[in-house]
């Protein structure tokens, strides 16, 4: 049991972090806090991918070809570069989505003068009532 | 072994920060804490041999997105309204999903296991032949720009679309970007001082 916990520690913690992010995302009424929750979730998924790419005793995947001290590239163990590439792309796309979300939040604030979800829902209901009665 | 200890302490710190974010109501504090969270995860990435990802996370995740949030705060209220937030239903959903994921995660190969399936497919080929073919020592760069070049092209298209979307949303019908409301800080400060004096 302890062995499993130690060898899979990163994965368990990643799940925990993901769930904290998801909880903030669902439970918070504030739109900015929701976005922060989303980015917590995102970062923990990145951590999961990078943890998968780790090899014990490995080093960063930058080829060292010296040739003088008898080290050939096959003797050095490198970590898996593929998850790194995927996550590089994901980080940048994540920031793009965050920026788009913030722009939407600013627009909502300009229209409803609030960034709390329940206030916005109330205001929308009020608007619908008014448009029906007129 | 030392890697494991650094790992464990850093991720535990991340959990602490995430919990602090959950219970905080001041948005500025939340934003700065999420920047710290990103920075610690960048340190984690260095520890897990992903130096390129660490650079990007520190620059883009901890730097740029924190600046974006702070810039947006110029238009937004600084405090979260303390209302009856949903707690029980989200908690149930998170516990259920979390326990399912924990169950699944326990069957993954151990962290750093070289025999894991992830390390069997194309990755060894990239490591073995990319230097001889393209003469770039950094394998991540080679894969990003050459083997998966179309991926990166798609990424730039996504970012372009997002930038265009942000511009269009912010300009809206008026064709002008909104300006932050000017708050007269000196008046507020003197008001607060007056209140202090009155209390005394």
HADDOCK unambig.tbl for C-alpha pairs under 7 A between the chains (distance, minus, plus):
assign (segid A and resid 7 and name CA) (segid B and resid 110 and name CA) 5.18 0.50 0.50
assign (segid A and resid 7 and name CA) (segid B and resid 111 and name CA) 5.64 0.50 0.50
assign (segid A and resid 8 and name CA) (segid B and resid 110 and name CA) 5.71 0.50 0.50
assign (segid A and resid 8 and name CA) (segid B and resid 111 and name CA) 5.90 0.50 0.50
assign (segid A and resid 11 and name CA) (segid B and resid 105 and name CA) 6.45 0.50 0.50
assign (segid A and resid 12 and name CA) (segid B and resid 102 and name CA) 6.23 0.50 0.50
assign (segid A and resid 13 and name CA) (segid B and resid 11 and name CA) 6.85 0.50 0.50
assign (segid A and resid 15 and name CA) (segid B and resid 98 and name CA) 6.35 0.50 0.50
assign (segid A and resid 15 and name CA) (segid B and resid 101 and name CA) 6.67 0.50 0.50
assign (segid A and resid 15 and name CA) (segid B and resid 102 and name CA) 6.66 0.50 0.50
assign (segid A and resid 16 and name CA) (segid B and resid 98 and name CA) 6.97 0.50 0.50
assign (segid A and resid 17 and name CA) (segid B and resid 15 and name CA) 6.25 0.50 0.50
assign (segid A and resid 19 and name CA) (segid B and resid 94 and name CA) 5.53 0.50 0.50
assign (segid A and resid 19 and name CA) (segid B and resid 98 and name CA) 6.13 0.50 0.50
assign (segid A and resid 20 and name CA) (segid B and resid 18 and name CA) 6.78 0.50 0.50
assign (segid A and resid 22 and name CA) (segid B and resid 94 and name CA) 6.86 0.50 0.50
assign (segid A and resid 23 and name CA) (segid B and resid 90 and name CA) 5.88 0.50 0.50
assign (segid A and resid 23 and name CA) (segid B and resid 91 and name CA) 6.58 0.50 0.50
assign (segid A and resid 23 and name CA) (segid B and resid 94 and name CA) 6.27 0.50 0.50
assign (segid A and resid 24 and name CA) (segid B and resid 22 and name CA) 6.15 0.50 0.50
assign (segid A and resid 26 and name CA) (segid B and resid 90 and name CA) 5.98 0.50 0.50
assign (segid A and resid 27 and name CA) (segid B and resid 85 and name CA) 6.04 0.50 0.50
assign (segid A and resid 27 and name CA) (segid B and resid 86 and name CA) 4.92 0.50 0.50
assign (segid A and resid 27 and name CA) (segid B and resid 87 and name CA) 5.95 0.50 0.50
assign (segid A and resid 27 and name CA) (segid B and resid 90 and name CA) 5.93 0.50 0.50
assign (segid A and resid 28 and name CA) (segid B and resid 85 and name CA) 6.20 0.50 0.50
assign (segid A and resid 29 and name CA) (segid B and resid 85 and name CA) 6.54 0.50 0.50
assign (segid A and resid 30 and name CA) (segid B and resid 80 and name CA) 6.17 0.50 0.50
assign (segid A and resid 36 and name CA) (segid B and resid 34 and name CA) 6.96 0.50 0.50
assign (segid A and resid 50 and name CA) (segid B and resid 45 and name CA) 6.97 0.50 0.50
assign (segid A and resid 50 and name CA) (segid B and resid 48 and name CA) 6.85 0.50 0.50
assign (segid A and resid 51 and name CA) (segid B and resid 48 and name CA) 6.61 0.50 0.50
assign (segid A and resid 51 and name CA) (segid B and resid 111 and name CA) 6.77 0.50 0.50
assign (segid A and resid 52 and name CA) (segid B and resid 111 and name CA) 6.81 0.50 0.50
assign (segid A and resid 54 and name CA) (segid B and resid 48 and name CA) 5.79 0.50 0.50
assign (segid A and resid 54 and name CA) (segid B and resid 49 and name CA) 6.90 0.50 0.50
assign (segid A and resid 54 and name CA) (segid B and resid 111 and name CA) 6.97 0.50 0.50
assign (segid A and resid 54 and name CA) (segid B and resid 112 and name CA) 4.94 0.50 0.50
assign (segid A and resid 55 and name CA) (segid B and resid 112 and name CA) 3.96 0.50 0.50
assign (segid A and resid 55 and name CA) (segid B and resid 113 and name CA) 5.90 0.50 0.50
assign (segid A and resid 55 and name CA) (segid B and resid 114 and name CA) 5.47 0.50 0.50
assign (segid A and resid 56 and name CA) (segid B and resid 112 and name CA) 4.49 0.50 0.50
assign (segid A and resid 56 and name CA) (segid B and resid 113 and name CA) 6.41 0.50 0.50
assign (segid A and resid 56 and name CA) (segid B and resid 114 and name CA) 6.92 0.50 0.50
assign (segid A and resid 59 and name CA) (segid B and resid 49 and name CA) 5.72 0.50 0.50
assign (segid A and resid 60 and name CA) (segid B and resid 49 and name CA) 4.54 0.50 0.50
assign (segid A and resid 60 and name CA) (segid B and resid 50 and name CA) 6.16 0.50 0.50
assign (segid A and resid 60 and name CA) (segid B and resid 51 and name CA) 6.67 0.50 0.50
assign (segid A and resid 61 and name CA) (segid B and resid 138 and name CA) 6.46 0.50 0.50
assign (segid A and resid 61 and name CA) (segid B and resid 139 and name CA) 5.82 0.50 0.50
assign (segid A and resid 61 and name CA) (segid B and resid 140 and name CA) 6.97 0.50 0.50
assign (segid A and resid 62 and name CA) (segid B and resid 137 and name CA) 5.37 0.50 0.50
assign (segid A and resid 62 and name CA) (segid B and resid 138 and name CA) 4.30 0.50 0.50
assign (segid A and resid 62 and name CA) (segid B and resid 139 and name CA) 5.80 0.50 0.50
assign (segid A and resid 63 and name CA) (segid B and resid 137 and name CA) 4.80 0.50 0.50
assign (segid A and resid 63 and name CA) (segid B and resid 138 and name CA) 6.24 0.50 0.50
assign (segid A and resid 79 and name CA) (segid B and resid 49 and name CA) 6.59 0.50 0.50
assign (segid A and resid 80 and name CA) (segid B and resid 119 and name CA) 6.34 0.50 0.50
assign (segid A and resid 80 and name CA) (segid B and resid 123 and name CA) 6.08 0.50 0.50
assign (segid A and resid 81 and name CA) (segid B and resid 123 and name CA) 6.66 0.50 0.50
assign (segid A and resid 81 and name CA) (segid B and resid 139 and name CA) 6.62 0.50 0.50
assign (segid A and resid 81 and name CA) (segid B and resid 140 and name CA) 5.57 0.50 0.50
assign (segid A and resid 82 and name CA) (segid B and resid 123 and name CA) 6.18 0.50 0.50
assign (segid A and resid 84 and name CA) (segid B and resid 50 and name CA) 6.19 0.50 0.50
assign (segid A and resid 84 and name CA) (segid B and resid 53 and name CA) 6.19 0.50 0.50
assign (segid A and resid 84 and name CA) (segid B and resid 140 and name CA) 6.86 0.50 0.50
assign (segid A and resid 85 and name CA) (segid B and resid 140 and name CA) 5.89 0.50 0.50
assign (segid A and resid 85 and name CA) (segid B and resid 143 and name CA) 6.96 0.50 0.50
assign (segid A and resid 85 and name CA) (segid B and resid 144 and name CA) 5.83 0.50 0.50
assign (segid A and resid 87 and name CA) (segid B and resid 53 and name CA) 6.93 0.50 0.50
assign (segid A and resid 88 and name CA) (segid B and resid 53 and name CA) 5.62 0.50 0.50
assign (segid A and resid 88 and name CA) (segid B and resid 56 and name CA) 6.91 0.50 0.50
assign (segid A and resid 89 and name CA) (segid B and resid 155 and name CA) 6.55 0.50 0.50
assign (segid A and resid 91 and name CA) (segid B and resid 57 and name CA) 6.86 0.50 0.50
assign (segid A and resid 93 and name CA) (segid B and resid 155 and name CA) 6.82 0.50 0.50
assign (segid A and resid 93 and name CA) (segid B and resid 158 and name CA) 6.99 0.50 0.50
assign (segid A and resid 93 and name CA) (segid B and resid 159 and name CA) 6.50 0.50 0.50
assign (segid A and resid 95 and name CA) (segid B and resid 65 and name CA) 6.24 0.50 0.50
assign (segid A and resid 96 and name CA) (segid B and resid 159 and name CA) 5.80 0.50 0.50
assign (segid A and resid 96 and name CA) (segid B and resid 162 and name CA) 5.72 0.50 0.50
assign (segid A and resid 97 and name CA) (segid B and resid 162 and name CA) 6.85 0.50 0.50
assign (segid A and resid 99 and name CA) (segid B and resid 68 and name CA) 6.96 0.50 0.50
assign (segid A and resid 99 and name CA) (segid B and resid 166 and name CA) 6.98 0.50 0.50
assign (segid A and resid 100 and name CA) (segid B and resid 162 and name CA) 6.12 0.50 0.50
assign (segid A and resid 100 and name CA) (segid B and resid 165 and name CA) 6.73 0.50 0.50
assign (segid A and resid 100 and name CA) (segid B and resid 166 and name CA) 5.33 0.50 0.50
assign (segid A and resid 102 and name CA) (segid B and resid 72 and name CA) 6.85 0.50 0.50
assign (segid A and resid 103 and name CA) (segid B and resid 166 and name CA) 5.64 0.50 0.50
assign (segid A and resid 103 and name CA) (segid B and resid 169 and name CA) 6.44 0.50 0.50
assign (segid A and resid 103 and name CA) (segid B and resid 170 and name CA) 6.17 0.50 0.50
assign (segid A and resid 104 and name CA) (segid B and resid 169 and name CA) 6.79 0.50 0.50
assign (segid A and resid 107 and name CA) (segid B and resid 170 and name CA) 6.64 0.50 0.50
